């Protein structure tokens, strides 16, 4: 009798076996947010089962990707573009990135900060502190083969907090650390906002005074000046979350609602005001509180805020000191008070600030503030702290907008060419000598005509051409041509500098 194929493998097994299979399949989850689902699995049932999945079920083995079809006899054309929201960095883009990062580093080091870094892959729990934060829904997260929930880091401050807790008392305060790291967020893309970007962070741990915020804003202003951006191009909106906290306190709104309210207020320029009111009502704020809150948030000057709240409010004293320090630092023309600035992350506790394009064509350029109570959310002891994040993509857009992108052409000091194929080894020896002396050398690796060599020299902006010819080499010499002036001379190989 002919055997009947078993087309419902899972339905004939004990529930425990089914659970084991589903756990195995979980390891195949791609790097997408939780809102994405695996189409073969619907409410615990297998709607369609591939042969690869049946192999997993039969053998109990799991795999991170499915096996490729065995009948591929012809090459398939792939999509040559990077995944949506990510970037390639060919040489010209890499030169720009290196230039930008070098400016980040030099500014940070000029302020006495030390560079650090963290893993790109972190525990998912590090980034899901508070409900309501957009960041929860923007994570690239998955379960690894050890059944651990992990995520590609969407920001850098939580990793910093983890490292500070790990170091404990082995480091002396204050800490002045900076990092330049790759971050990932699955979000709607706009100009200057990508799903993968690099971020420059500077943080001060262990200073409770507003002098720390002044130092951070000064460092960003210093960076802008270095790259040609002025106060007429960019400004900083400054406020304090303690303003919002004071209003809620006066209306006896519970502290537990504070973080959620801040996340909603951060959307004021992104969604209609009626939607803001609707979301605020969902936090159980009364219409009276909402109207008072929105009125306070519309204030654009410190004197007006003082009239409304009085001069005894801690936030006003701190803000006054910050604006006074701005005069001393020389960046007062860069900053302005705006009560509506609260920042979208729940962990900020005091002064907050955002860099903005004065022409209004770009999203926030950078932002930061004080986060004195972040460490306790991870089980550590709270330490006063503040910092900022500065994305690479939006500042490049700003430089394009202002026509300030630097010309960063490839530059090589020497191009070396042998005039005879038999002298390729000799040309290699000359190249090695110059490289040992710290000079950059582009060695022509094939037998090319001089016309091609000169074109190559122009393309790489070579300073000089070194020719290895039979007559000169027999005398232990090479011919040198200074390409800018056309000057030519012969020099002994040992004297070539």
C-alpha positions in Angstrom: 0.0 0.0 0.0 1.3 3.4 -0.9 2.1 5.7 2.1 0.0 8.8 2.5 2.2 11.9 3.1 1.7 13.5 6.5 0.7 17.1 5.7 -0.3 18.1 9.3 2.8 17.2 11.3 2.2 19.5 14.2 -1.5 18.5 14.8 -0.6 14.9 15.6 1.9 15.7 18.4 1.7 16.4 22.1 1.2 20.2 22.9 4.6 20.2 24.6 6.2 19.2 21.3 4.3 21.9 19.5 5.6 24.5 22.0 9.2 23.2 21.5 8.8 23.7 17.7 7.4 27.2 18.1 10.3 28.1 20.5 12.7 26.9 17.9 11.1 29.0 15.2 11.3 32.1 17.3 15.0 32.2 16.8 14.4 33.1 13.1 12.8 36.5 14.0 14.4 39.2 11.8 15.5 42.6 13.1 12.1 44.3 13.0 10.0 46.0 15.6 7.5 43.9 17.6 4.7 45.1 15.3 6.1 42.9 12.6 5.0 39.3 12.8 6.1 36.0 11.2 3.5 35.1 8.6 3.6 31.3 9.0 2.6 31.6 12.7 -0.9 32.8 13.6 -2.1 32.4 17.2 0.0 29.4 17.7 -1.1 27.5 14.5 1.0 26.8 11.5 -0.8 28.1 8.4 1.8 27.0 5.9 4.8 24.8 6.6 7.9 24.8 4.5 10.2 21.8 4.1 12.9 23.7 6.1 10.5 24.3 9.0 9.5 20.6 9.0 13.2 19.7 9.2 13.5 21.9 12.3 10.4 20.2 13.8 11.7 16.7 13.1 15.3 17.3 14.2 14.8 19.8 17.0 17.5 22.0 15.5 17.1 25.8 15.0 18.6 28.1 12.5 18.9 31.8 12.2 18.0 31.8 8.5 16.3 29.4 6.2 18.4 27.2 3.9 18.6 28.5 0.4 16.7 26.6 -2.3 18.7 23.8 -3.8 17.6 24.4 -7.4 19.2 27.8 -8.0 21.2 27.2 -11.2 21.3 30.8 -12.3 22.5 33.9 -10.5 19.7 36.1 -9.2 20.0 39.9 -9.4 20.0 41.5 -6.0 18.7 44.9 -5.0 21.9 46.9 -4.9 20.5 49.6 -2.6 21.1 49.4 1.2 18.0 48.7 3.4 15.6 51.6 3.6 16.8 54.2 6.0 20.5 53.1 6.0 23.5 54.4 4.0 26.5 53.2 2.2 29.7 55.2 2.7 31.7 55.2 -0.6 35.1 57.0 -0.4 33.7 60.5 -0.9 31.0 60.1 1.8 33.5 58.4 4.1 35.9 61.4 3.8 33.0 63.6 4.9 32.1 61.3 7.8 35.7 61.2 9.0 35.9 65.0 8.8 32.7 65.4 10.8 33.8 62.8 13.4 37.2 64.4 13.7 35.6 67.7 14.6 33.4 66.0 17.2 36.5 64.4 18.7 38.6 67.5 18.7 35.9 69.7 20.3 35.2 67.0 23.0 38.9 66.7 23.8 39.4 70.5 23.9 36.8 70.5 26.7 38.7 67.8 28.6 36.4 64.9 27.8 37.5 61.3 27.3 36.2 58.9 24.6 34.2 55.8 25.4 32.0 53.3 23.5 29.5 50.6 24.1 28.1 47.5 22.3 25.7 48.2 19.4 23.6 45.3 20.7 22.2 45.8 24.2 19.5 44.2 26.4 16.1 45.3 25.3 15.2 46.2 28.9 17.7 49.0 28.8 15.4 51.0 26.5 11.9 50.3 27.7 11.9 52.2 30.9 8.7 54.1 30.5 5.4 53.4 28.8 4.4 56.1 26.2 7.9 56.8 24.9 8.1 56.6 21.1 11.4 54.8 21.4 9.6 51.6 22.7 7.9 51.2 19.3 11.0 52.1 17.3 13.3 49.4 18.6 15.0 47.0 16.3 14.7 44.1 18.7 14.6 40.3 18.7 15.2 37.2 20.7 18.6 35.7 20.4 19.5 31.9 20.5 19.8 32.1 24.3 16.2 33.3 24.6 17.4 36.8 25.6 15.5 39.9 24.4 18.1 42.2 22.8 17.9 45.4 20.7 20.1 47.5 18.5 20.7 50.6 20.5 18.4 53.5 19.6 20.3 56.0 21.7 23.5 56.1 23.8 22.6 57.5 27.2 21.1 54.3 28.7 24.3 52.5 27.8 26.3 55.2 29.5 24.2 54.8 32.6 24.8 51.0 32.6 28.5 51.6 32.3 28.6 54.1 35.1 26.7 51.6 37.4 29.1 48.9 36.4 32.2 51.0 37.2 30.7 52.0 40.6 33.2 53.6 42.9 36.2 52.6 40.8 35.9 55.9 39.0 36.2 59.3 40.5 33.6 62.0 39.8 33.0 64.1 37.9 33.1 62.0 34.7 33.4 63.9 31.4 32.9 61.3 28.7 32.0 61.5 25.0 31.2 58.9 22.4 30.4 58.7 18.7 28.2 55.7 18.1 25.9 54.1 15.5 22.2 54.0 16.5 19.1 52.4 15.1 15.4 53.5 15.2 12.6 52.1 13.1 10.8 55.4 12.5 9.2 57.6 9.8 12.0 59.1 7.8 12.2 62.8 7.1 15.1 65.0 5.8 18.0 64.5 8.2 16.3 61.6 10.0 17.2 58.1 9.2 16.6 54.7 10.7 20.4 54.2 11.1 22.6 57.1 12.1 25.6 58.1 14.1 25.3 60.2 17.2 27.8 62.4 19.1 27.2 62.4 22.8 28.9 64.4 25.5 27.9 63.7 29.2 28.9 65.1 32.6 28.3 62.7 35.5 28.6 64.0 39.1 27.9 67.7 38.8 24.5 69.0 40.1 25.0 72.7 39.2 23.8 74.3 36.0 27.4 75.0 35.1 27.4 71.5 33.6 24.6 72.4 31.1 26.4 75.7 30.3 29.6 73.7 29.5 27.8 71.3 27.2 26.0 74.0 25.2 29.3 75.9 24.9 30.9 72.8 23.4 28.1 72.5 20.8 28.5 76.2 19.9 32.3 75.7 19.6 31.6 72.9 17.2 29.3 75.0 15.1 31.8 77.8 14.9 34.5 75.4 13.7 32.4 74.2 10.8 31.2 77.7 9.7 27.7 77.7 11.3 26.7 81.0 13.1 24.1 82.1 15.5 22.1 83.4 12.6 21.9 79.8 11.3 21.2 77.9 14.5 19.8 78.7 17.9 19.0 76.7 21.1 15.6 76.7 22.8 16.0 76.2 26.5 13.6 75.4 29.3 13.3 73.2 32.3 11.0 70.2 33.1 10.7 71.6 36.6 8.4 74.3 35.1 6.0 71.7 34.0 6.4 69.8 37.3 5.6 73.0 39.2 2.3 73.5 37.3 1.2 69.9 37.8 2.2 70.1 41.5 -0.1 73.2 42.0 -3.0 71.2 40.6 -2.2 68.1 42.7 -1.5 65.9 39.6 0.3 62.7 40.8 4.1 62.4 40.1 3.4 59.2 38.2 1.8 61.2 35.4 4.8 63.5 34.8 6.8 61.4 32.4 3.8 60.6 30.2 2.7 64.3 30.1 6.3 65.3 29.0 6.2 62.8 26.1 2.9 64.2 24.9 4.0 67.8 25.2 7.1 67.0 23.1 4.7 66.4 20.2 3.3 70.0 20.3 5.0 71.0 17.0 4.3 67.6 15.4 0.5 67.0 15.8 -2.6 69.3 16.0 -3.3 70.9 19.4 -6.7 69.1 19.6 -4.8 65.8 19.5 -2.4 67.1 22.2 -5.4 67.9 24.4 -7.0 64.5 23.7 -3.8 62.7 24.7 -3.4 64.8 27.9 -7.0 63.9 28.9 -6.0 60.3 28.6 -3.6 60.9 31.5 -6.6 62.0 33.6 -5.7 65.7 33.5 -8.7 68.0 33.8 -9.6 70.5 31.2 -8.6 73.3 33.6 -5.2 71.8 34.2 -4.7 71.3 30.4 -5.6 74.9 29.6 -3.3 76.2 32.3 -0.5 73.9 31.2 -0.8 75.0 27.5 -0.8 78.7 28.6 2.4 78.2 30.5 4.0 76.3 27.6 3.3 79.3 25.3 5.6 81.6 27.3 8.7 82.6 25.5 10.5 84.8 28.0 11.8 84.2 31.5 10.4 87.5 32.9 6.9 86.4 31.7 7.3 83.0 33.3 8.4 84.6 36.6 5.2 86.7 36.5 3.1 83.6 36.2 4.9 81.3 38.6 6.7 83.6 41.0 10.4 84.1 41.7 10.7 81.3 44.3 10.4 78.5 41.8 13.7 76.5 41.6 13.5 76.2 37.8 13.5 79.9 37.3 16.6 80.4 39.5 18.4 77.7 37.5 17.4 79.2 34.1 18.5 82.6 35.2 21.9 81.3 36.2 22.3 79.5 32.8 21.5 82.6 30.9 24.0 84.5 33.1 26.7 81.9 32.3 25.9 82.2 28.6 27.0 85.8 28.8 30.3 84.8 30.4 30.9 82.0 27.8 29.9 84.3 25.0 27.0 82.3 23.5 24.0 84.3 24.8 23.0 85.2 21.2 22.6 81.5 20.5 20.0 80.7 23.2 16.4 81.7 23.9 13.8 80.6 26.4 10.9 78.5 25.2 8.7 76.8 27.9 7.3 74.2 25.4 10.7 72.4 25.2 10.5 69.3 27.3 12.2 66.6 25.2 10.6 63.3 24.3 12.5 60.9 26.6 11.0 60.3 30.0 14.3 60.4 32.0 15.0 64.1 31.8 14.5 65.9 35.2 15.6 69.5 34.9 17.0 71.9 32.2 16.5 70.7 28.7 17.6 72.2 25.4 17.3 71.7 21.6 19.3 73.1 18.7 17.1 74.3 15.9 17.5 75.6 12.3 16.4 79.2 12.3 15.0 78.9 8.8 12.8 76.1 10.0 13.6 73.7 7.2 15.1 70.9 9.3 14.1 69.0 12.4 15.9 69.5 15.8 19.6 69.4 15.1 20.6 68.2 18.6 19.2 68.1 22.1 19.9 67.2 25.7 19.4 68.1 29.3 19.7 66.9 32.9 18.8 63.3 33.9 19.6 63.1 37.6 17.4 60.0 38.3 18.2 57.7 35.4 20.6 55.4 37.2 18.0 54.4 39.8 15.7 53.0 37.0 18.4 50.4 36.4 18.9 49.6 40.1 21.9 52.0 40.7 22.4 54.9 43.0 21.3 58.2 41.4 24.1 60.6 40.5 23.6 64.1 39.1 24.1 64.0 35.3 23.4 65.8 32.1 24.3 65.4 28.4 23.4 65.8 24.8 23.0 63.8 21.6 23.9 65.2 18.2 23.0 63.2 15.0 25.3 63.2 12.0 22.7 63.2 9.2 20.9 66.4 10.1 24.0 68.5 10.4 25.1 67.4 7.0 21.8 68.6 5.6 22.3 71.9 7.4 25.8 72.3 5.8 24.3 71.5 2.4 21.5 74.0 3.0 24.1 76.7 3.9 26.5 75.6 1.1 29.2 75.0 3.7 30.2 71.4 2.8 34.0 71.2 2.7 35.8 70.0 -0.4 37.5 66.8 0.8 39.2 65.4 -2.2 41.5 62.4 -2.0 45.1 63.5 -1.5 48.2 61.3 -1.9 51.7 62.6 -1.5 53.3 60.3 -4.1 52.4 58.3 -7.2 55.1 55.9 -8.2 55.3 54.3 -11.6 57.8 51.9 -13.3 58.6 52.7 -16.9 59.5 49.1 -17.6 57.6 46.0 -16.5 60.9 44.5 -15.3 61.3 47.4 -12.8 58.0 46.8 -11.0 60.0 45.3 -8.1 62.2 48.3 -8.0 59.2 50.6 -7.9 57.8 48.6 -5.0 61.0 49.0 -3.1 60.9 52.8 -3.6 57.2 52.8 -2.4 58.1 50.8 0.7 60.9 53.3 1.6 58.6 56.3 1.4 55.9 54.5 3.3 58.4 53.7 6.1 59.0 57.4 6.3 55.3 58.0 6.9 54.4 59.2 3.4 51.3 58.1 1.4 52.1 56.4 -1.8 49.9 55.2 -4.7 51.9 52.6 -6.5 50.9 51.9 -10.1 50.4 48.1 -10.1 50.2 47.5 -13.8 52.1 48.5 -16.9 50.3 51.7 -17.9 51.1 54.5 -20.4 52.3 57.8 -18.9 49.1 59.5 -20.1 47.1 57.2 -17.8 49.5 57.8 -15.0 49.1 61.6 -15.2 45.3 61.3 -15.2 45.5 59.1 -12.2 47.8 61.6 -10.4 45.4 64.4 -11.1 42.4 62.3 -9.8 44.1 61.5 -6.5 45.7 65.0 -6.1 49.2 63.6 -5.9 51.9 66.1 -4.9 54.6 64.5 -6.9 55.3 61.7 -9.5 58.2 59.3 -9.0 59.3 57.5 -12.2 61.5 54.4 -12.0 63.3 54.1 -15.4 66.1 51.9 -16.6 68.7 54.7 -17.1 68.1 56.3 -13.7 67.8 53.0 -11.8 71.2 51.8 -13.1 72.7 54.9 -11.4 70.7 54.2 -8.2 68.4 57.1 -8.9 64.8 57.9 -9.8 63.1 60.8 -11.6 60.8 63.1 -9.6 58.2 65.5 -11.0 56.5 68.1 -8.8 53.1 68.1 -10.3 52.0 71.6 -9.2 55.0 73.4 -10.6 56.2 71.0 -13.3 59.7 71.0 -11.7 61.7 67.8 -12.6 64.9 66.4 -11.1 66.8 63.2 -10.5 67.6 62.0 -7.0 69.3 59.1 -5.4 66.9 56.6 -4.0 68.4 56.8 -0.5 68.0 60.6 -0.5 64.4 60.6 -1.6 62.4 62.2 1.2 
